[in-house]
Amino acid sequence: MEVETEVQNKKIDPETISKTRDRITATVSRAHKVKVFREAAREGPDEQAKKMKATSSKKFQKLTLGQNVRIKMPDIDRVKMDPRSITAVITDIKDEEFYELATSWVN
């Protein structure tokens, strides 16, 4: 489409376009606004992930090999007689983010 290629190739100020009464420029202005909103929508989840990671790293301490951890079991995944949490030991750390755990499950 002609309008989309014009918007992609040129930086258009939406304020100056919105003052004109020509239909073509109004369409270009709208297409430009849509493009800007879509770019912002793509960046939103990345920013949210960074905030979540920063909050998590402040809230939880770094774990080391051999350290004991308690893992809460969701109510959906357990029967009433099962324990509410499981104790595990960290056996391996990958990329300083992912932990391999070992448990001793006795029935």
Rosetta constraint file for C-alpha pairs under 8 A:
AtomPair CA 1 CA 5 HARMONIC 6.57 0.50
AtomPair CA 2 CA 6 HARMONIC 6.28 0.50
AtomPair CA 3 CA 7 HARMONIC 6.33 0.50
AtomPair CA 3 CA 24 HARMONIC 7.93 0.50
AtomPair CA 3 CA 27 HARMONIC 7.37 0.50
AtomPair CA 3 CA 28 HARMONIC 5.79 0.50
AtomPair CA 3 CA 31 HARMONIC 7.61 0.50
AtomPair CA 4 CA 8 HARMONIC 6.20 0.50
AtomPair CA 4 CA 28 HARMONIC 7.38 0.50
AtomPair CA 4 CA 31 HARMONIC 6.77 0.50
AtomPair CA 5 CA 9 HARMONIC 6.12 0.50
AtomPair CA 6 CA 10 HARMONIC 6.02 0.50
AtomPair CA 6 CA 28 HARMONIC 7.73 0.50
AtomPair CA 7 CA 11 HARMONIC 6.84 0.50
AtomPair CA 7 CA 12 HARMONIC 7.00 0.50
AtomPair CA 7 CA 28 HARMONIC 6.51 0.50
AtomPair CA 7 CA 31 HARMONIC 7.13 0.50
AtomPair CA 7 CA 32 HARMONIC 5.99 0.50
AtomPair CA 12 CA 17 HARMONIC 7.83 0.50
AtomPair CA 12 CA 29 HARMONIC 7.64 0.50
AtomPair CA 12 CA 32 HARMONIC 7.47 0.50
AtomPair CA 13 CA 17 HARMONIC 6.65 0.50
AtomPair CA 14 CA 18 HARMONIC 6.03 0.50
AtomPair CA 14 CA 29 HARMONIC 5.41 0.50
AtomPair CA 14 CA 32 HARMONIC 7.43 0.50
AtomPair CA 14 CA 33 HARMONIC 7.46 0.50
AtomPair CA 15 CA 19 HARMONIC 6.68 0.50
AtomPair CA 16 CA 20 HARMONIC 7.24 0.50
AtomPair CA 17 CA 25 HARMONIC 5.96 0.50
AtomPair CA 17 CA 26 HARMONIC 6.52 0.50
AtomPair CA 17 CA 29 HARMONIC 6.11 0.50
AtomPair CA 18 CA 25 HARMONIC 7.69 0.50
AtomPair CA 18 CA 26 HARMONIC 6.23 0.50
AtomPair CA 18 CA 29 HARMONIC 6.82 0.50
AtomPair CA 20 CA 25 HARMONIC 7.25 0.50
AtomPair CA 20 CA 26 HARMONIC 7.58 0.50
AtomPair CA 21 CA 25 HARMONIC 7.80 0.50
AtomPair CA 21 CA 26 HARMONIC 7.31 0.50
AtomPair CA 22 CA 26 HARMONIC 6.40 0.50
AtomPair CA 23 CA 27 HARMONIC 6.23 0.50
AtomPair CA 24 CA 28 HARMONIC 6.25 0.50
AtomPair CA 25 CA 29 HARMONIC 6.02 0.50
AtomPair CA 26 CA 30 HARMONIC 6.16 0.50
AtomPair CA 27 CA 31 HARMONIC 6.06 0.50
AtomPair CA 28 CA 32 HARMONIC 6.05 0.50
AtomPair CA 29 CA 33 HARMONIC 6.21 0.50
AtomPair CA 30 CA 34 HARMONIC 6.18 0.50
AtomPair CA 31 CA 35 HARMONIC 6.20 0.50
AtomPair CA 32 CA 36 HARMONIC 6.26 0.50
AtomPair CA 33 CA 37 HARMONIC 6.19 0.50
AtomPair CA 34 CA 38 HARMONIC 6.11 0.50
AtomPair CA 35 CA 39 HARMONIC 6.28 0.50
AtomPair CA 36 CA 40 HARMONIC 6.33 0.50
AtomPair CA 37 CA 41 HARMONIC 6.13 0.50
AtomPair CA 38 CA 42 HARMONIC 6.29 0.50
AtomPair CA 39 CA 43 HARMONIC 6.47 0.50
AtomPair CA 40 CA 44 HARMONIC 6.17 0.50
AtomPair CA 41 CA 45 HARMONIC 7.57 0.50
AtomPair CA 42 CA 46 HARMONIC 7.71 0.50
AtomPair CA 43 CA 47 HARMONIC 6.42 0.50
AtomPair CA 44 CA 48 HARMONIC 6.23 0.50
AtomPair CA 45 CA 49 HARMONIC 6.07 0.50
AtomPair CA 46 CA 50 HARMONIC 6.34 0.50
AtomPair CA 47 CA 51 HARMONIC 6.33 0.50
AtomPair CA 48 CA 52 HARMONIC 6.16 0.50
AtomPair CA 49 CA 53 HARMONIC 6.12 0.50
AtomPair CA 50 CA 54 HARMONIC 6.15 0.50
AtomPair CA 51 CA 55 HARMONIC 6.15 0.50
AtomPair CA 52 CA 56 HARMONIC 6.08 0.50
AtomPair CA 53 CA 57 HARMONIC 6.09 0.50
AtomPair CA 54 CA 58 HARMONIC 6.28 0.50
AtomPair CA 55 CA 59 HARMONIC 6.12 0.50
AtomPair CA 56 CA 60 HARMONIC 5.97 0.50
AtomPair CA 57 CA 61 HARMONIC 6.84 0.50
AtomPair CA 57 CA 62 HARMONIC 7.90 0.50
AtomPair CA 63 CA 67 HARMONIC 6.86 0.50
AtomPair CA 64 CA 90 HARMONIC 7.23 0.50
AtomPair CA 64 CA 93 HARMONIC 7.96 0.50
AtomPair CA 65 CA 89 HARMONIC 7.95 0.50
AtomPair CA 65 CA 90 HARMONIC 5.34 0.50
AtomPair CA 65 CA 91 HARMONIC 5.85 0.50
AtomPair CA 65 CA 92 HARMONIC 6.43 0.50
AtomPair CA 65 CA 93 HARMONIC 7.26 0.50
AtomPair CA 66 CA 89 HARMONIC 5.77 0.50
AtomPair CA 66 CA 90 HARMONIC 5.20 0.50
AtomPair CA 66 CA 91 HARMONIC 6.17 0.50
AtomPair CA 67 CA 89 HARMONIC 5.72 0.50
AtomPair CA 67 CA 90 HARMONIC 5.71 0.50
AtomPair CA 68 CA 87 HARMONIC 6.79 0.50
AtomPair CA 68 CA 88 HARMONIC 5.71 0.50
AtomPair CA 68 CA 89 HARMONIC 4.61 0.50
AtomPair CA 68 CA 90 HARMONIC 6.63 0.50
AtomPair CA 69 CA 87 HARMONIC 5.74 0.50
AtomPair CA 69 CA 88 HARMONIC 5.38 0.50
AtomPair CA 69 CA 89 HARMONIC 6.19 0.50
AtomPair CA 69 CA 90 HARMONIC 7.53 0.50
AtomPair CA 70 CA 85 HARMONIC 6.38 0.50
AtomPair CA 70 CA 86 HARMONIC 5.63 0.50
AtomPair CA 70 CA 87 HARMONIC 4.56 0.50
AtomPair CA 70 CA 88 HARMONIC 6.30 0.50
AtomPair CA 71 CA 85 HARMONIC 5.35 0.50
AtomPair CA 71 CA 86 HARMONIC 5.18 0.50
AtomPair CA 71 CA 87 HARMONIC 6.33 0.50
AtomPair CA 71 CA 88 HARMONIC 7.41 0.50
AtomPair CA 72 CA 84 HARMONIC 6.12 0.50
AtomPair CA 72 CA 85 HARMONIC 4.25 0.50
AtomPair CA 72 CA 86 HARMONIC 6.52 0.50
AtomPair CA 73 CA 77 HARMONIC 6.73 0.50
AtomPair CA 73 CA 78 HARMONIC 6.95 0.50
AtomPair CA 73 CA 83 HARMONIC 7.79 0.50
AtomPair CA 73 CA 84 HARMONIC 5.45 0.50
AtomPair CA 73 CA 85 HARMONIC 5.17 0.50
AtomPair CA 73 CA 86 HARMONIC 7.20 0.50
AtomPair CA 74 CA 78 HARMONIC 6.83 0.50
AtomPair CA 74 CA 84 HARMONIC 7.65 0.50
AtomPair CA 75 CA 79 HARMONIC 7.65 0.50
AtomPair CA 75 CA 84 HARMONIC 7.85 0.50
AtomPair CA 78 CA 82 HARMONIC 5.86 0.50
AtomPair CA 78 CA 83 HARMONIC 7.86 0.50
AtomPair CA 78 CA 84 HARMONIC 7.90 0.50
AtomPair CA 86 CA 103 HARMONIC 7.81 0.50
AtomPair CA 87 CA 103 HARMONIC 6.71 0.50
AtomPair CA 88 CA 101 HARMONIC 5.98 0.50
AtomPair CA 88 CA 102 HARMONIC 5.50 0.50
AtomPair CA 88 CA 103 HARMONIC 4.70 0.50
AtomPair CA 88 CA 104 HARMONIC 7.51 0.50
AtomPair CA 89 CA 101 HARMONIC 5.49 0.50
AtomPair CA 89 CA 102 HARMONIC 5.31 0.50
AtomPair CA 89 CA 103 HARMONIC 6.52 0.50
AtomPair CA 90 CA 99 HARMONIC 6.44 0.50
AtomPair CA 90 CA 100 HARMONIC 5.85 0.50
AtomPair CA 90 CA 101 HARMONIC 4.66 0.50
AtomPair CA 90 CA 102 HARMONIC 6.52 0.50
AtomPair CA 91 CA 99 HARMONIC 7.49 0.50
AtomPair CA 91 CA 100 HARMONIC 5.54 0.50
AtomPair CA 91 CA 101 HARMONIC 5.58 0.50
AtomPair CA 91 CA 102 HARMONIC 6.49 0.50
AtomPair CA 92 CA 99 HARMONIC 5.82 0.50
AtomPair CA 92 CA 100 HARMONIC 4.93 0.50
AtomPair CA 92 CA 101 HARMONIC 7.24 0.50
AtomPair CA 93 CA 97 HARMONIC 7.07 0.50
AtomPair CA 93 CA 98 HARMONIC 5.80 0.50
AtomPair CA 93 CA 99 HARMONIC 4.70 0.50
AtomPair CA 93 CA 100 HARMONIC 6.32 0.50
AtomPair CA 94 CA 98 HARMONIC 5.12 0.50
AtomPair CA 94 CA 99 HARMONIC 6.33 0.50
AtomPair CA 94 CA 100 HARMONIC 7.95 0.50
